[in-house]
Amino acid sequence: MDKEKSPVQCDLCPHKCNLSQNQTGFCGTRRNIDGKISSISYGQVTSLAVDPIEKKPLYHFHPGTAILSVGGFGCNMKCPFCQNYSISQQGIEVSQGYVSPEEMLEFARRAAVKAGSIGVAFTYNEPFLSYEYLLDVVPLLKADGQKVVLVTNGQICQEPLKAVLPYVDAMNIDLKVFSEDGYKWMGGDFKTAQNTIEMSVKAGVHVEVTTLVIPGINDDADMMSSEALWLSQLKKDIPLHLSRYFPRYKLKTGATPVETLYKMQEICKEHLEYVYLGNV
């Protein structure tokens, strides 16, 4: 069989998509082109803004500073409540243009001068999908003294994660639900999310975790206690952000009651030193 016509497996994330010639993977960003997995999202930018670092959210990493925030398109999960579905669930048509690694460094330098930005946060959609771009741009940023931040769902295999971690200063990692069934409903893999958190903490990266609390999905007291206990066994002072859900995208369940968030916060504080509430 012609090599170019044989399916090729993408080994970036747990979906392990087997892609035929010109077929695009589950994430909408990686394609079999001439028998090789290629990133069609390389350098494609949908959003570019200077944000407070707390917006990532990162509360224990250079608080009070700003950071240049960059988004692309695509995602390797299909959460029906996605807050950024207008870019994460879309294709290259939403890109605002191409930014080379060298140009991104210049944007970061300008943001540092004009807004006091400490570096670049790759956020808004899943940054690991632009894996090859990350490998090209983060060494430039680090060599220039810029901080590198990733806001991620953690759906990346161990080997590619190992290659990026030495260049990363901080991560906010989603732990969407503390169950495999919950992750399957969202199009992800529970163990992979756990592995990413564990590997990042052990690598010395500053890690904070976010869980969007959704009624009937992950607002169970025992489940939340198990999540907090597991995190505390990695690092007792790892900050956990419990964020309030509002109806969005395809999920029409009513907003999370504020009292539910306070209850979850108290449960998590039995195991963790820092538990914050968001969107309240």
C-alpha positions in Angstrom: 0.0 0.0 0.0 1.2 3.5 -0.9 2.6 5.1 2.3 0.8 8.3 1.7 -2.5 6.5 1.5 -2.0 4.5 4.7 -3.7 5.8 7.9 -1.3 7.6 10.2 -1.8 7.7 14.0 -1.5 11.1 15.8 0.2 10.5 19.2 -0.3 13.9 20.7 -3.4 13.2 22.8 -5.3 10.2 24.1 -7.7 10.1 21.1 -4.8 8.6 19.1 -6.7 9.4 15.9 -5.8 7.2 12.9 -6.0 9.6 10.0 -6.3 8.8 6.3 -4.8 11.1 3.7 -6.2 14.7 4.1 -8.3 13.6 7.1 -8.5 15.9 10.1 -8.5 14.6 13.7 -11.1 14.9 16.4 -9.5 18.2 17.5 -10.0 19.9 14.1 -6.3 21.0 14.0 -4.2 18.0 13.1 -4.3 16.5 9.6 -2.7 13.7 7.6 -0.9 15.5 4.8 1.2 13.4 2.5 1.5 10.6 5.1 2.6 12.9 8.0 0.6 14.4 10.9 0.7 18.2 10.4 -0.7 21.1 12.4 -3.0 23.3 10.4 -3.3 25.6 13.5 0.5 26.4 13.5 0.8 30.1 14.3 -2.9 30.8 13.7 -4.2 33.4 16.2 -7.8 34.1 17.0 -7.3 36.2 20.1 -4.5 38.4 21.4 -4.9 40.5 24.6 -3.2 41.6 27.8 -5.0 40.2 30.8 -4.5 40.3 34.6 -2.7 37.1 35.5 -5.6 36.4 37.9 -7.9 35.9 34.9 -6.2 32.7 33.8 -6.9 32.0 36.8 -3.5 32.1 38.5 -3.7 33.6 42.0 -0.3 32.4 43.4 1.9 33.2 40.3 3.1 36.8 40.2 -0.2 38.2 41.5 -1.0 41.8 40.5 0.8 41.5 37.1 -0.4 41.3 33.5 0.3 38.8 30.8 -0.1 38.7 27.0 -2.8 36.1 26.3 -2.9 34.3 23.0 -5.5 31.9 21.6 -5.8 29.7 18.6 -8.7 27.4 17.5 -9.8 23.9 18.1 -10.0 21.6 21.1 -9.6 17.9 21.8 -12.6 17.8 24.1 -16.3 18.5 23.2 -17.7 19.9 26.5 -21.3 20.8 25.9 -20.9 23.8 28.2 -17.8 25.3 26.6 -17.3 28.9 27.5 -15.1 29.6 24.4 -16.9 27.5 21.9 -16.8 30.2 19.2 -13.1 29.4 18.8 -12.5 26.1 20.5 -15.2 24.3 18.4 -14.4 26.0 15.1 -11.8 25.6 12.4 -9.2 27.8 10.7 -11.9 30.1 9.3 -12.0 31.9 12.7 -8.2 32.7 12.6 -7.3 36.3 12.5 -4.0 35.6 10.9 -0.6 34.0 11.2 2.0 35.1 13.8 5.4 33.5 13.5 7.4 32.5 16.6 9.7 35.6 16.1 6.7 37.9 15.7 5.1 36.5 18.9 8.3 37.3 20.7 8.1 40.9 19.5 4.5 41.1 20.6 5.6 39.9 24.0 8.3 42.5 24.2 6.0 45.3 23.3 3.4 44.1 25.8 6.1 44.1 28.5 7.0 47.7 27.7 3.5 49.1 27.2 1.5 47.1 29.8 4.1 45.5 32.2 3.3 42.0 30.8 5.5 39.3 32.4 5.3 36.9 29.4 2.8 35.0 27.3 -0.1 32.8 28.3 -1.4 30.3 25.7 -5.1 30.1 26.5 -8.7 30.6 25.3 -8.6 27.3 23.4 -6.4 24.2 23.9 -2.8 25.3 23.5 -1.3 21.9 23.2 -3.0 21.4 19.8 -0.4 23.9 18.4 2.3 21.6 19.8 4.9 22.2 17.1 4.3 26.0 17.4 4.8 25.8 21.2 8.1 23.9 20.7 9.3 26.7 18.4 8.1 29.7 20.3 8.6 28.9 24.0 12.4 28.6 23.8 12.5 32.0 22.3 10.3 33.4 25.1 12.4 31.8 27.8 15.7 33.0 26.4 14.3 36.5 26.4 13.3 36.3 30.1 9.6 36.0 29.4 7.3 33.8 31.6 5.5 31.0 29.8 2.0 30.1 31.0 -0.4 27.4 29.6 -4.1 27.2 30.4 -5.0 23.7 29.4 -7.5 20.8 29.7 -4.5 18.5 30.2 -5.3 16.2 27.3 -1.8 15.5 26.1 0.2 12.3 26.1 3.2 11.9 28.4 6.0 12.0 25.8 5.0 15.3 24.1 4.3 16.8 27.5 7.8 16.0 28.7 9.3 17.9 25.8 7.4 21.1 26.7 7.5 21.1 30.5 11.1 22.4 30.8 10.0 25.7 29.2 6.8 26.2 31.2 6.7 28.4 34.3 3.0 28.0 35.3 -0.1 26.1 34.2 -3.7 26.2 35.1 -5.1 22.8 34.3 -8.7 21.9 34.2 -9.9 18.9 36.2 -13.4 18.9 34.8 -14.9 16.1 36.8 -13.4 13.4 39.0 -14.6 10.4 37.1 -13.9 8.5 33.9 -17.6 8.5 32.9 -17.8 12.3 33.3 -14.7 12.7 31.0 -16.2 10.4 28.4 -19.3 12.6 28.3 -17.1 15.6 27.6 -14.9 13.8 25.0 -11.8 13.5 27.1 -9.8 11.0 29.3 -9.7 11.3 33.1 -6.4 9.5 33.6 -4.7 11.7 31.1 -5.8 14.8 32.9 -4.5 13.4 36.2 -1.2 12.4 34.6 -0.7 15.9 33.2 -1.3 17.5 36.6 0.9 15.0 38.4 3.8 15.3 35.9 3.6 19.1 35.9 3.8 19.3 39.6 6.7 16.9 39.8 8.5 18.9 37.1 8.4 21.9 39.4 6.0 23.9 37.3 3.7 26.2 39.2 0.3 24.5 38.9 -3.2 25.7 39.8 -6.3 23.6 39.0 -9.8 24.7 37.9 -13.1 22.8 38.2 -16.2 24.3 36.7 -18.9 23.1 39.1 -22.0 22.0 37.2 -25.3 20.8 38.8 -25.8 17.1 38.3 -22.4 16.6 36.8 -19.7 17.2 39.4 -21.4 18.8 42.4 -21.5 15.6 44.4 -19.9 16.0 47.8 -18.1 12.7 47.8 -16.7 13.3 44.3 -15.5 16.7 45.2 -13.9 15.4 48.4 -12.1 12.7 46.4 -10.7 15.3 44.0 -9.4 17.5 46.8 -7.9 14.6 48.6 -6.1 13.4 45.4 -4.7 16.9 44.7 -3.6 17.3 48.3 -1.6 14.1 48.0 0.4 15.7 45.2 0.8 19.0 46.9 -1.3 20.3 49.8 -0.9 23.9 48.9 -1.9 23.5 45.2 -4.6 26.2 44.6 -8.0 24.9 43.5 -10.4 27.2 41.7 -14.1 26.2 41.9 -15.9 28.2 39.2 -19.6 28.8 38.9 -21.3 27.3 35.8 -23.8 29.3 33.7 -25.8 27.9 30.8 -23.6 28.1 27.7 -23.2 26.5 24.3 -25.3 23.3 24.2 -26.0 22.8 27.9 -29.1 24.5 29.2 -29.0 23.3 32.8 -29.6 26.2 35.2 -26.7 28.1 36.8 -24.9 26.6 39.8 -26.5 27.8 43.0 -24.0 30.0 44.9 -24.6 28.0 48.1 -23.5 24.9 46.2 -20.1 26.5 45.6 -19.7 27.5 49.2 -20.5 23.9 50.2 -17.9 22.5 47.8 -15.4 25.0 49.0 -15.8 23.9 52.6 -15.4 20.2 51.6 -12.3 20.9 49.6 -10.8 22.9 52.4 -10.7 19.8 54.5 -7.8 18.7 52.3 -6.4 21.7 50.6 -5.0 25.0 51.9 -6.2 27.2 49.1 -9.7 26.9 47.5 -11.0 29.9 45.6 -14.4 30.6 44.1 -14.9 32.1 40.6 -17.9 33.6 38.8 -19.8 34.3 42.0 
